[in-house]
Amino acid sequence: MSDNKKAVEDVLDKLVQSYSGPEEINNLETYALPNRRAIIEAFGHIQHLLFLGYFTTGHLSANKLRESLAEHMVPATEILSEQIHRANNWKNSHLDDKSKPRCNVVALQLLSQLPEIRSKLNDDIVAAFRNDPAAESVEEVVFSYPGIIAITAYRVAHVLYHLGVPMLPRILTEYAHGKTGIDIHPGAKIGDRFFIDHGTSTVIGSTCVIGNDVKLYQGVTLGALSIRGDVSRKRGDVVQRHPTLEDHVTVYAGTTILGGDTVIGEGATIGGNVWITKSVEPGKKVFYRVNGTQT
């Protein structure tokens, strides 16, 4: 046996041995987990359904719109049904194949909400165009703004989240996170005409509540205060741990707002690089003076 082959065999022996322990990441002899690539493929079809005129590579005409949409509706339904079935099996310890029709129903429930999601995204895109003087067209916003990618993934994932589908919502928002640097938990509640400008390093926690016409800049964190004690007991709690931003709030770059009891009142403006753990009254402006004191 050559030295290289022996080295490879030794590594394989050690890797096999590493799976003999109780480590949580082994995942052997379990039902197939959801396939991340398939979920992203399904999201690609959903993007076509939401923005057909932007994502298609062929010529579109109004009299063939139904057929063009069906080309993406059918595979989206099939892929989602399978991946929802896998996720439910993982969550519920091996459901039988009789659950597959129910998973198909859930997939169709998501797809049935696409018209409403389209309406919300239309308002998000128009808000981005109106709020950013650098935007030269709505088309530019759709094609190139990372905030729109992140918000699209969030609005789809949010529906799946409330349909009780495990794992898939987080895979979708983390996919968008990887592409944009914007981390939105699918459980967050976000109102209409939401605009994230630039967006890199923006974090929106799972129990955040965001009103209508809110604008965030890059590097904003809407997070929770540190949890002491047994974190496992807090997991899944419905207690709000992240802040509330009421309507017409603007938060500038680099600001951190923490805590479930923290409410930023309607029309408030929060300047850049501010740390907030207490509520702010409606209409108030909060910023740092040059000497470092907060106002």
BAFI-3210 file (N, C-alpha, C; in Angstrom, 3 decimals, decimal comma, padded with zeros to 6 digits):
// residues 295
n [1|2|3|4|5|6|7|8|9|10|11|12|13|14|15|16|17|18|19|20|21|22|23|24|25|26|27|28|29|30|31|32|33|34|35|36|37|38|39|40|41|42|43|44|45|46|47|48|49|50|51|52|53|54|55|56|57|58|59|60|61|62|63|64|65|66|67|68|69|70|71|72|73|74|75|76|77|78|79|80|81|82|83|84|85|86|87|88|89|90|91|92|93|94|95|96|97|98|99|100|101|102|103|104|105|106|107|108|109|110|111|112|113|114|115|116|117|118|119|120|121|122|123|124|125|126|127|128|129|130|131|132|133|134|135|136|137|138|139|140|141|142|143|144|145|146|147|148|149|150|151|152|153|154|155|156|157|158|159|160|161|162|163|164|165|166|167|168|169|170|171|172|173|174|175|176|177|178|179|180|181|182|183|184|185|186|187|188|189|190|191|192|193|194|195|196|197|198|199|200|201|202|203|204|205|206|207|208|209|210|211|212|213|214|215|216|217|218|219|220|221|222|223|224|225|226|227|228|229|230|231|232|233|234|235|236|237|238|239|240|241|242|243|244|245|246|247|248|249|250|251|252|253|254|255|256|257|258|259|260|261|262|263|264|265|266|267|268|269|270|271|272|273|274|275|276|277|278|279|280|281|282|283|284|285|286|287|288|289|290|291|292|293|294|295]
n.u [000,849|000,564|002,118|000,437|-002,125|-002,348|-002,354|-004,779|-006,549|-006,086|-007,102|-009,800|-010,471|-010,291|-012,260|-014,571|-014,532|-015,027|-017,733|-018,838|-019,491|-021,790|-022,400|-024,254|-024,291|-024,155|-026,362|-027,146|-028,781|-031,347|-034,429|-034,396|-033,126|-034,389|-033,542|-031,248|-030,439|-032,588|-034,645|-033,819|-033,947|-036,732|-037,439|-036,361|-038,149|-040,405|-039,632|-039,756|-042,531|-043,373|-042,081|-042,263|-041,813|-039,274|-037,487|-037,625|-036,153|-037,042|-039,312|-042,175|-045,731|-048,970|-051,136|-050,156|-049,569|-050,653|-049,810|-047,050|-046,656|-047,515|-045,443|-043,648|-045,135|-045,907|-043,428|-042,578|-044,565|-044,295|-041,625|-041,673|-043,628|-042,362|-040,128|-041,315|-042,530|-040,251|-039,180|-041,219|-041,146|-038,643|-039,105|-041,176|-040,438|-040,404|-042,916|-045,461|-045,926|-048,494|-048,805|-047,978|-049,920|-051,038|-048,876|-048,673|-050,963|-050,225|-048,103|-049,542|-051,089|-049,200|-048,482|-050,901|-050,975|-049,306|-050,253|-050,988|-048,499|-047,098|-048,359|-047,556|-044,775|-044,611|-045,254|-043,091|-040,962|-041,593|-041,420|-038,667|-037,667|-038,727|-037,573|-034,858|-032,722|-030,729|-031,656|-032,488|-034,560|-037,503|-037,013|-034,244|-034,124|-035,442|-033,737|-031,195|-031,059|-030,077|-031,726|-034,279|-034,099|-033,692|-036,053|-037,983|-037,407|-037,895|-040,679|-041,878|-040,877|-041,972|-044,684|-044,559|-043,523|-045,662|-047,428|-046,563|-044,419|-041,453|-037,958|-037,609|-038,383|-036,288|-034,078|-034,557|-034,442|-031,851|-030,441|-030,904|-029,648|-026,973|-026,499|-026,907|-026,130|-028,028|-029,934|-032,858|-035,146|-037,591|-039,805|-040,275|-042,409|-043,373|-044,360|-045,999|-044,500|-041,706|-038,324|-034,987|-032,004|-029,036|-028,002|-026,178|-025,089|-027,354|-029,622|-032,518|-034,492|-036,306|-038,721|-039,276|-041,251|-042,345|-043,551|-045,496|-044,025|-041,341|-037,865|-034,657|-031,110|-027,796|-026,137|-027,765|-029,011|-031,641|-032,233|-032,106|-031,847|-029,194|-029,695|-030,019|-029,316|-031,064|-031,031|-032,390|-034,928|-036,050|-036,267|-038,495|-040,429|-043,170|-042,841|-042,060|-038,901|-037,468|-037,176|-039,857|-040,744|-042,526|-044,850|-043,404|-040,769|-037,312|-034,102|-030,754|-027,427|-025,514|-026,686|-027,838|-030,574|-032,160|-034,092|-037,250|-039,075|-038,591|-039,678|-039,842|-041,154|-043,831|-042,827|-040,319|-036,807|-033,757|-030,435|-027,161|-025,012|-025,973|-026,803|-029,460|-031,620|-033,917|-037,276|-038,339|-039,868|-042,703|-041,984|-039,571|-036,077|-033,090|-029,690|-026,049|-024,049|-021,198|-019,331|-019,818|-021,954|-025,289|-028,318]
n.v [-001,197|002,173|005,134|007,370|006,221|004,727|006,793|008,025|005,916|005,748|008,191|007,860|005,729|007,029|008,962|007,361|006,249|008,558|008,872|007,163|008,082|009,975|012,341|015,209|015,883|013,666|012,228|009,728|006,923|008,027|009,530|011,033|014,274|017,645|018,918|021,271|022,450|021,795|023,212|025,831|025,796|025,572|028,051|029,653|029,129|030,254|032,924|033,484|033,241|035,388|037,590|037,476|038,842|039,833|037,779|035,847|034,343|034,252|035,415|037,174|037,205|038,645|036,996|034,475|034,276|032,699|030,081|030,452|031,014|028,597|026,897|027,254|027,001|024,299|022,712|024,032|023,374|020,559|020,225|021,622|020,165|017,677|018,491|019,663|017,392|015,908|017,619|017,556|014,853|014,725|016,403|015,105|012,490|010,324|010,162|008,399|007,621|008,410|010,950|012,576|013,682|015,678|017,356|018,315|019,857|021,875|023,050|024,114|025,904|027,818|028,725|029,749|032,117|033,768|035,879|037,872|038,230|039,228|041,716|042,972|042,994|044,599|047,079|047,290|047,517|049,861|051,623|051,468|052,596|055,204|056,146|056,155|058,270|057,562|055,509|054,697|053,549|051,466|048,943|048,693|048,551|046,092|044,286|044,657|045,418|044,439|044,391|043,848|041,210|039,955|040,671|039,513|036,742|036,593|037,234|035,082|032,957|033,636|033,036|030,214|029,671|030,342|028,471|026,340|024,840|023,109|024,010|024,649|027,453|028,818|027,978|029,265|032,050|032,171|031,527|033,853|035,581|034,778|035,648|038,386|039,518|040,293|039,515|038,174|036,904|034,388|034,458|037,054|039,972|041,975|045,001|046,891|048,333|048,269|049,166|048,466|049,990|049,596|047,585|045,499|043,427|043,821|042,832|041,150|040,107|037,137|037,704|040,285|043,197|045,092|048,045|049,810|051,454|051,676|052,357|051,078|051,278|050,078|047,637|047,671|046,365|044,574|043,239|040,740|041,054|039,649|036,278|034,771|031,807|028,704|028,241|026,489|026,280|028,662|028,539|028,560|029,844|032,158|034,672|038,049|038,940|040,704|044,045|046,498|048,365|051,095|052,587|054,426|054,768|055,558|054,160|054,682|053,851|051,258|051,122|049,676|048,080|046,770|044,231|043,012|044,669|047,103|049,826|051,629|054,595|055,811|057,472|058,170|058,957|057,381|057,930|057,192|054,536|054,224|052,942|051,258|050,396|051,046|052,304|054,634|057,735|058,591|060,301|061,350|062,293|060,544|060,640|060,650|063,113|065,117|064,921|062,430|061,935|060,717|061,777]
n.w [000,000|-000,908|000,505|000,431|000,051|002,380|004,242|003,627|004,237|006,998|007,860|007,168|008,863|011,341|011,057|010,835|013,391|014,857|014,616|016,398|018,863|021,033|019,737|018,706|016,036|014,417|013,138|011,939|010,384|010,222|009,067|005,801|005,804|005,123|001,883|001,202|-001,233|-002,896|-001,675|-002,098|-004,860|-005,167|-004,114|-006,097|-008,204|-007,017|-006,918|-009,662|-009,982|-008,472|-009,604|-012,483|-014,933|-014,559|-014,031|-016,008|-018,917|-021,442|-024,070|-023,039|-023,049|-022,568|-023,176|-022,784|-020,184|-018,086|-018,759|-018,638|-015,946|-014,863|-015,559|-013,548|-011,266|-011,025|-010,652|-008,307|-006,459|-006,338|-005,403|-002,965|-001,558|-001,166|000,353|002,591|003,610|004,313|006,276|008,194|008,879|010,083|012,288|013,609|014,050|011,941|010,119|008,292|004,754|004,282|005,115|003,107|001,230|002,888|003,179|000,610|000,544|002,356|000,952|-001,201|000,215|000,932|-001,674|-002,465|-001,176|-002,525|-004,278|-002,369|-001,127|-003,316|-003,578|-001,195|-001,587|-003,836|-002,687|-000,907|-002,715|-004,138|-001,982|-001,472|-003,834|-003,677|-001,345|-001,747|-003,228|-004,980|-006,512|-009,760|-011,105|-010,760|-011,715|-011,368|-008,597|-008,073|-009,383|-008,196|-005,478|-002,314|-000,078|-001,071|-001,966|000,510|001,883|000,259|000,547|003,295|003,459|002,159|003,727|006,174|005,896|005,621|008,140|009,837|008,971|010,278|009,372|009,868|009,975|007,096|006,753|008,065|006,622|004,193|004,903|005,858|003,584|002,077|003,850|003,567|000,960|001,078|003,505|005,269|008,007|008,717|010,896|010,284|011,955|012,756|012,876|010,344|008,972|006,319|003,338|003,859|004,200|003,688|003,627|001,878|003,942|004,765|007,408|008,932|011,452|012,432|014,944|016,127|017,501|016,917|016,314|013,741|012,417|009,906|007,046|007,869|008,081|007,752|008,095|007,138|009,216|011,463|014,481|015,759|018,493|021,192|024,745|026,703|027,674|030,787|032,657|032,041|028,772|027,099|028,151|027,461|024,762|022,111|023,555|023,733|024,598|024,081|023,037|021,607|020,200|019,578|016,764|015,956|013,544|010,785|011,690|011,651|011,492|011,785|010,494|012,070|014,571|017,660|019,029|021,758|023,483|024,632|025,882|024,879|023,092|020,174|019,502|017,352|014,416|015,382|015,202|015,021|015,498|014,042|015,251|017,893|021,100|022,454|025,054|026,249|026,017|023,439|023,033|020,924|017,889|018,775|018,503|018,606|019,281|019,178|020,635|019,663|021,711|022,697|024,384|024,849|023,345]
ca.u [000,000|001,358|002,024|-000,752|-003,310|-002,383|-002,737|-006,215|-007,229|-005,990|-008,050|-011,138|-010,669|-010,503|-013,570|-015,578|-014,513|-015,604|-019,190|-019,291|-019,897|-023,173|-022,433|-025,529|-024,209|-023,985|-027,541|-027,116|-029,957|-032,554|-035,111|-033,680|-033,398|-034,658|-032,420|-031,108|-030,413|-033,941|-035,429|-033,406|-034,523|-038,150|-037,502|-036,136|-039,436|-041,293|-039,216|-040,352|-043,965|-043,566|-041,501|-042,059|-041,264|-037,880|-036,632|-037,680|-035,149|-037,712|-040,281|-043,451|-046,888|-050,080|-052,047|-049,533|-049,132|-051,050|-048,920|-045,704|-046,670|-047,664|-044,128|-042,947|-046,034|-045,898|-042,242|-042,531|-045,454|-043,709|-040,425|-042,066|-044,332|-041,365|-039,271|-042,153|-042,660|-038,985|-039,058|-042,175|-040,619|-037,553|-039,663|-042,135|-039,892|-040,823|-044,302|-045,554|-046,183|-049,856|-048,762|-047,570|-050,990|-051,173|-047,762|-049,039|-051,931|-049,471|-047,398|-050,530|-051,487|-048,179|-048,583|-052,154|-050,763|-048,368|-050,804|-050,870|-047,074|-046,752|-048,847|-046,680|-043,466|-044,755|-045,156|-041,710|-040,108|-041,908|-040,853|-037,224|-037,446|-039,058|-036,715|-033,449|-032,510|-029,779|-032,354|-032,886|-035,780|-038,015|-036,319|-032,943|-034,371|-035,750|-032,597|-029,893|-031,059|-030,049|-032,865|-035,442|-033,874|-033,903|-037,465|-038,735|-037,222|-038,582|-042,147|-042,236|-040,560|-042,903|-045,904|-044,234|-043,345|-046,978|-048,084|-046,005|-043,412|-040,155|-036,663|-037,580|-038,358|-034,963|-033,175|-034,797|-033,928|-030,393|-029,962|-030,873|-028,614|-025,681|-026,361|-027,063|-025,658|-029,194|-030,422|-034,218|-035,763|-038,921|-040,867|-040,491|-043,619|-042,941|-045,482|-045,962|-043,586|-040,485|-037,158|-033,649|-031,050|-027,715|-028,448|-025,188|-024,981|-028,618|-030,148|-033,869|-034,734|-037,495|-039,946|-039,386|-042,489|-042,000|-044,757|-045,512|-043,192|-040,114|-036,649|-033,430|-029,863|-026,915|-025,527|-028,728|-029,365|-032,848|-031,907|-032,568|-030,875|-028,609|-030,530|-029,285|-029,962|-031,229|-031,517|-033,299|-036,282|-036,547|-036,431|-039,872|-041,354|-043,831|-042,533|-041,310|-037,537|-036,866|-037,889|-040,942|-040,599|-043,832|-044,891|-042,631|-039,508|-036,069|-032,947|-029,564|-026,430|-024,702|-027,407|-028,285|-031,759|-032,298|-035,051|-038,653|-039,851|-038,152|-040,579|-039,462|-042,450|-044,161|-042,181|-039,018|-035,603|-032,619|-029,213|-026,206|-024,121|-026,613|-027,132|-030,730|-032,284|-035,128|-038,211|-038,190|-041,185|-043,042|-041,509|-038,305|-034,826|-032,055|-028,393|-024,895|-023,375|-019,796|-018,548|-020,114|-023,145|-026,487|-029,413]
ca.v [000,000|003,394|005,992|008,225|005,418|004,407|008,011|008,195|004,878|006,111|009,285|007,277|004,966|007,978|009,585|006,369|006,161|009,784|008,747|006,173|008,769|010,466|013,701|015,609|016,102|012,404|012,099|008,478|006,054|008,831|009,864|012,057|015,656|018,503|019,166|022,725|022,854|021,684|024,317|027,036|025,649|025,923|029,503|030,219|029,074|031,224|034,241|033,635|033,462|036,716|038,625|036,744|039,706|040,161|036,605|034,979|034,583|034,212|036,470|037,007|037,915|038,565|035,890|033,221|034,461|031,555|028,958|030,778|030,842|027,166|026,271|027,356|026,579|022,840|022,228|024,599|022,561|019,229|020,305|022,022|019,053|016,701|019,044|019,797|016,030|015,577|018,419|017,039|013,577|015,036|016,998|014,220|011,129|009,339|010,013|007,508|008,290|008,936|012,380|013,335|014,554|016,842|018,252|018,958|020,896|022,976|023,728|024,901|027,020|028,847|029,285|030,511|033,442|034,540|037,181|038,835|038,519|040,121|043,057|043,529|043,244|045,770|048,251|047,350|047,974|051,276|052,351|051,561|053,551|056,555|056,548|056,186|059,136|056,941|054,525|055,319|052,922|050,333|047,749|048,634|048,112|044,656|043,502|044,829|045,821|043,264|044,409|043,238|039,768|039,520|040,832|038,498|035,466|036,682|037,207|033,695|032,135|033,992|032,252|028,835|029,659|030,338|027,225|025,314|024,019|023,239|024,067|025,305|028,915|029,314|027,730|030,326|033,343|032,079|031,615|035,284|036,146|034,508|036,426|039,824|039,998|040,738|038,365|038,388|035,658|034,267|034,692|038,488|040,539|043,180|045,642|047,232|049,369|048,139|049,470|048,317|050,641|048,936|046,391|044,549|043,244|044,079|041,658|041,345|038,911|036,327|038,265|041,707|043,700|046,286|048,612|050,230|052,584|051,712|052,374|050,717|051,327|048,934|047,446|047,810|045,138|044,574|041,975|040,431|041,152|038,349|035,407|034,054|030,569|027,598|028,755|025,521|026,541|029,855|028,249|028,282|030,676|033,198|035,962|038,896|039,192|041,682|045,319|046,904|049,635|051,500|053,117|055,607|054,875|055,457|053,801|054,855|052,773|050,867|051,227|048,448|048,250|045,469|043,964|042,887|045,774|048,340|050,260|052,875|055,162|056,201|058,660|058,445|058,807|056,948|058,204|056,108|054,084|054,428|051,719|051,538|049,298|051,614|052,800|055,998|058,313|058,892|061,542|061,804|062,007|060,090|060,595|060,963|064,375|064,957|064,540|061,049|061,777|060,398|062,751]
ca.w [000,000|-000,979|001,682|000,307|000,279|003,809|004,963|003,412|005,014|008,409|008,094|007,114|010,105|012,431|010,848|011,211|014,844|015,423|014,579|017,376|020,082|021,093|019,241|018,125|014,584|013,681|012,267|011,191|010,438|010,394|007,812|005,041|006,162|003,969|000,984|001,093|-002,646|-003,429|-001,120|-002,830|-006,192|-005,049|-003,945|-007,422|-008,922|-006,386|-007,400|-010,989|-009,827|-007,910|-010,480|-013,733|-015,971|-014,269|-013,920|-017,164|-019,965|-022,737|-024,362|-022,356|-023,582|-021,634|-023,494|-022,368|-018,804|-017,267|-019,060|-018,157|-014,493|-014,569|-015,713|-012,263|-010,200|-010,885|-009,921|-006,960|-005,625|-006,155|-004,568|-001,616|-000,917|-000,730|001,398|003,783|004,133|004,973|007,495|009,175|009,351|011,019|013,498|014,285|014,146|010,939|009,695|007,139|003,479|004,247|005,423|001,924|000,722|003,759|002,851|-000,640|000,915|002,962|-000,142|-001,939|001,077|000,718|-003,016|-002,571|-000,591|-003,347|-004,700|-001,271|-000,978|-004,441|-003,258|-000,165|-002,186|-004,686|-001,821|-000,418|-003,809|-004,357|-000,844|-001,695|-004,926|-003,228|-000,230|-002,122|-004,387|-005,904|-007,345|-011,019|-011,615|-009,994|-012,218|-010,707|-007,222|-008,088|-009,841|-007,565|-004,078|-001,435|000,824|-001,709|-001,905|001,895|002,251|-000,488|001,241|004,583|003,339|001,845|004,900|007,257|005,680|005,988|009,596|010,478|008,609|011,154|008,689|010,537|009,306|005,785|006,811|008,460|005,490|003,209|005,334|005,958|002,206|001,764|004,718|002,946|-000,274|001,277|004,802|006,038|008,764|009,212|011,344|009,680|012,923|012,985|012,284|009,629|008,303|004,896|002,820|004,654|003,380|004,263|002,722|001,903|004,637|005,265|008,864|009,609|012,150|012,946|015,733|015,867|018,068|016,568|015,711|012,965|011,847|008,508|006,604|008,672|007,264|008,454|007,337|007,349|010,529|012,552|015,188|016,586|019,151|022,548|025,823|027,024|028,509|031,828|033,086|031,107|027,492|026,492|028,643|026,791|023,342|021,753|024,314|022,940|025,216|023,163|023,505|020,699|020,290|018,691|016,060|015,471|012,184|010,357|012,420|010,880|012,312|010,953|010,449|013,208|015,845|018,306|019,869|022,405|024,538|024,285|026,454|024,231|022,028|019,510|019,197|015,984|013,877|016,002|014,389|015,829|014,765|013,864|016,328|019,187|021,841|023,115|025,773|026,848|025,009|022,936|022,815|019,526|017,314|019,347|017,799|019,526|018,600|019,999|020,395|019,291|022,898|023,040|025,198|024,077|023,503]
c.u [000,881|001,145|000,761|-002,028|-003,447|-002,833|-004,241|-006,996|-007,208|-006,987|-009,476|-011,452|-010,991|-011,866|-014,699|-015,676|-015,175|-017,122|-019,729|-019,785|-021,321|-023,349|-023,746|-025,483|-024,055|-025,112|-027,483|-028,411|-031,227|-033,179|-034,366|-034,105|-033,782|-033,382|-032,323|-031,135|-031,791|-034,814|-035,094|-033,921|-036,004|-038,316|-037,249|-037,411|-040,419|-040,923|-039,763|-041,846|-044,261|-043,144|-041,250|-041,391|-039,809|-036,966|-036,648|-036,614|-035,775|-038,673|-041,601|-044,544|-048,061|-050,980|-051,457|-049,068|-049,447|-050,122|-047,512|-045,613|-046,740|-046,335|-043,333|-043,816|-045,939|-044,634|-042,127|-043,382|-044,839|-042,519|-040,801|-042,758|-043,351|-040,542|-040,047|-042,348|-041,395|-038,844|-039,998|-041,730|-039,509|-038,116|-040,472|-041,715|-040,615|-042,334|-044,347|-045,923|-047,603|-049,889|-048,429|-048,691|-051,195|-050,066|-048,024|-050,034|-051,213|-048,715|-048,352|-051,039|-050,481|-048,382|-049,855|-052,003|-049,791|-048,969|-050,707|-049,411|-046,616|-047,175|-047,945|-045,305|-043,505|-044,597|-043,753|-040,787|-040,344|-041,342|-039,346|-036,913|-037,676|-038,112|-035,248|-033,253|-031,551|-030,437|-032,878|-034,168|-036,229|-037,299|-034,953|-033,078|-034,596|-034,508|-031,412|-029,914|-031,095|-031,234|-034,089|-035,307|-034,202|-035,375|-038,329|-038,636|-037,967|-040,091|-042,636|-042,030|-041,530|-044,219|-045,671|-044,115|-044,692|-047,846|-047,539|-044,979|-042,067|-039,012|-036,655|-037,564|-036,974|-033,940|-033,328|-034,189|-032,407|-029,738|-029,856|-029,811|-027,231|-025,443|-026,300|-026,423|-026,774|-029,838|-031,793|-034,786|-037,177|-040,070|-041,156|-041,771|-043,263|-044,101|-045,221|-044,923|-042,296|-039,277|-035,884|-032,659|-029,655|-027,829|-027,409|-025,097|-026,240|-029,156|-031,518|-034,285|-036,125|-038,787|-040,044|-040,769|-042,153|-043,252|-044,620|-044,555|-041,962|-038,912|-035,442|-032,243|-028,981|-026,416|-026,462|-029,018|-030,611|-032,834|-032,501|-031,457|-030,393|-029,497|-029,655|-030,044|-030,052|-031,858|-032,541|-034,744|-036,900|-036,887|-037,887|-040,888|-041,952|-043,575|-041,695|-039,955|-036,849|-037,736|-039,038|-040,603|-041,972|-043,725|-043,961|-041,364|-038,350|-034,921|-031,708|-028,479|-025,732|-025,387|-027,853|-029,450|-032,115|-033,477|-036,502|-039,535|-039,516|-039,055|-040,077|-040,743|-042,602|-043,447|-040,841|-037,894|-034,437|-031,356|-028,268|-025,403|-024,659|-026,946|-028,369|-031,284|-033,534|-035,990|-037,948|-039,576|-041,440|-042,498|-040,159|-037,127|-033,755|-030,747|-027,297|-024,355|-021,909|-018,971|-018,896|-021,320|-024,357|-027,587|-030,707]
c.v [001,242|004,233|006,854|007,441|005,064|005,612|008,248|007,184|005,204|007,217|008,755|006,495|005,904|008,667|008,636|006,278|007,370|009,736|007,767|006,816|009,303|011,868|014,005|015,708|014,810|012,183|010,862|007,704|006,826|009,076|011,007|013,457|016,458|018,786|020,664|023,180|022,793|022,833|025,620|026,987|026,024|027,429|030,215|030,222|030,091|032,647|034,510|033,937|034,869|037,828|038,050|037,601|040,073|038,951|035,704|035,336|034,597|035,377|036,163|037,767|037,671|037,368|034,527|033,277|033,241|030,371|029,208|030,625|029,364|026,437|026,300|026,895|025,076|022,346|022,794|023,775|021,210|019,265|020,638|020,885|018,031|017,233|019,293|018,429|015,615|016,325|017,912|015,690|013,787|015,529|015,985|012,755|010,139|009,213|009,061|008,305|008,819|010,439|013,220|014,191|015,801|017,853|018,990|020,089|022,106|023,764|024,622|026,074|028,163|029,529|030,117|031,913|034,300|035,839|038,247|039,214|039,453|041,562|043,732|043,875|044,436|047,049|048,412|047,949|049,449|052,133|052,524|052,602|054,987|057,056|056,676|057,051|058,538|055,939|055,213|054,727|051,830|049,061|047,585|048,123|046,601|043,834|043,535|045,155|044,597|043,221|043,733|041,715|039,249|039,599|039,814|037,147|035,473|036,531|035,802|032,813|032,395|033,220|030,800|028,689|029,566|029,166|026,055|024,413|024,191|023,378|024,872|026,834|029,471|029,080|028,843|031,649|033,320|032,057|033,083|036,000|035,972|035,343|037,925|040,376|040,492|039,512|038,689|037,037|035,567|034,515|036,161|038,954|041,888|043,719|045,965|048,314|049,428|048,340|049,299|048,897|050,057|047,585|045,489|044,591|043,654|042,777|042,000|040,047|038,327|036,923|039,771|042,005|045,033|046,775|048,945|051,395|052,775|051,618|052,078|050,890|050,139|048,864|047,637|046,437|045,373|043,245|041,832|040,718|039,750|037,573|034,680|032,789|029,557|028,097|027,809|025,752|027,757|029,563|027,869|029,086|031,753|034,583|036,786|039,247|040,293|042,936|045,468|048,262|049,998|052,157|054,320|055,830|054,750|055,165|053,828|053,826|052,541|050,904|049,860|048,767|046,882|045,427|043,967|043,982|047,113|048,657|051,594|053,470|055,661|057,498|059,003|058,223|058,480|057,131|057,015|055,813|054,365|053,062|052,005|050,280|049,797|052,214|054,268|056,526|058,594|060,259|062,022|061,445|061,660|059,988|060,869|062,331|064,097|064,508|063,139|060,852|061,533|061,404|062,140]
c.w [000,000|000,274|001,633|000,601|001,754|004,630|004,846|004,238|006,509|008,760|008,110|008,381|011,271|012,304|011,236|012,725|015,486|015,453|015,627|018,665|019,985|020,514|018,515|016,599|013,789|012,677|011,380|011,397|010,775|009,038|007,135|005,470|004,929|003,187|000,724|-000,362|-003,276|-002,935|-001,839|-004,266|-006,187|-004,892|-005,270|-008,247|-008,336|-006,804|-008,806|-010,878|-009,310|-008,869|-011,874|-014,805|-015,767|-014,372|-015,154|-018,184|-021,357|-022,907|-023,677|-023,087|-022,649|-021,900|-023,144|-020,916|-017,948|-017,488|-018,537|-016,648|-014,105|-014,677|-014,410|-011,105|-009,953|-010,170|-008,515|-006,010|-005,318|-005,199|-003,130|-000,871|-000,361|000,436|002,693|004,436|004,881|006,293|008,578|009,731|010,368|012,347|014,299|014,305|013,236|010,766|008,512|005,887|003,367|004,539|004,200|001,341|001,568|003,475|001,547|-000,388|001,496|001,887|-000,925|-001,114|000,972|-000,628|-003,187|-001,998|-001,409|-003,883|-003,614|-001,038|-002,094|-004,144|-002,224|-000,742|-003,129|-003,855|-001,245|-001,481|-004,105|-003,217|-001,008|-002,763|-004,453|-002,145|-000,592|-003,366|-005,414|-006,838|-008,610|-011,588|-010,653|-010,413|-011,551|-009,279|-007,178|-008,397|-008,880|-006,080|-003,164|-000,479|000,243|-001,728|-000,506|002,293|001,522|000,206|002,574|004,415|002,957|003,072|006,048|007,135|006,065|007,501|010,297|010,025|009,417|010,504|009,392|009,544|007,991|005,871|007,126|007,346|004,462|003,654|005,498|004,574|001,797|002,593|004,086|001,691|-000,020|002,538|005,696|006,678|009,350|009,638|010,775|010,648|013,189|012,296|011,669|008,813|006,843|004,607|003,645|003,750|004,193|003,268|002,942|002,620|005,243|006,790|009,622|010,206|012,728|013,631|015,574|016,415|017,856|016,019|015,045|012,251|010,372|008,268|007,483|007,746|008,147|007,519|007,723|008,785|011,701|013,160|016,021|017,322|020,539|023,533|026,179|027,981|029,517|032,204|031,962|029,815|026,885|026,942|027,946|025,336|023,054|022,544|023,415|023,512|024,240|023,762|022,698|020,632|019,303|018,084|015,492|014,093|012,009|011,187|011,439|011,834|011,423|011,280|011,794|014,557|016,338|019,239|020,430|023,372|024,101|024,842|025,798|023,048|021,481|018,942|017,778|015,599|014,490|014,998|015,307|014,999|014,726|015,118|017,733|019,786|022,672|023,774|026,498|025,746|024,664|022,596|021,337|019,105|017,798|018,441|018,825|018,752|019,596|019,626|020,084|020,486|023,405|023,916|024,326|024,384|023,015]
res [m|s|d|n|k|k|a|v|e|d|v|l|d|k|l|v|q|s|y|s|g|p|e|e|i|n|n|l|e|t|y|a|l|p|n|r|r|a|i|i|e|a|f|g|h|i|q|h|l|l|f|l|g|y|f|t|t|g|h|l|s|a|n|k|l|r|e|s|l|a|e|h|m|v|p|a|t|e|i|l|s|e|q|i|h|r|a|n|n|w|k|n|s|h|l|d|d|k|s|k|p|r|c|n|v|v|a|l|q|l|l|s|q|l|p|e|i|r|s|k|l|n|d|d|i|v|a|a|f|r|n|d|p|a|a|e|s|v|e|e|v|v|f|s|y|p|g|i|i|a|i|t|a|y|r|v|a|h|v|l|y|h|l|g|v|p|m|l|p|r|i|l|t|e|y|a|h|g|k|t|g|i|d|i|h|p|g|a|k|i|g|d|r|f|f|i|d|h|g|t|s|t|v|i|g|s|t|c|v|i|g|n|d|v|k|l|y|q|g|v|t|l|g|a|l|s|i|r|g|d|v|s|r|k|r|g|d|v|v|q|r|h|p|t|l|e|d|h|v|t|v|y|a|g|t|t|i|l|g|g|d|t|v|i|g|e|g|a|t|i|g|g|n|v|w|i|t|k|s|v|e|p|g|k|k|v|f|y|r|v|n|g|t|q|t]
***
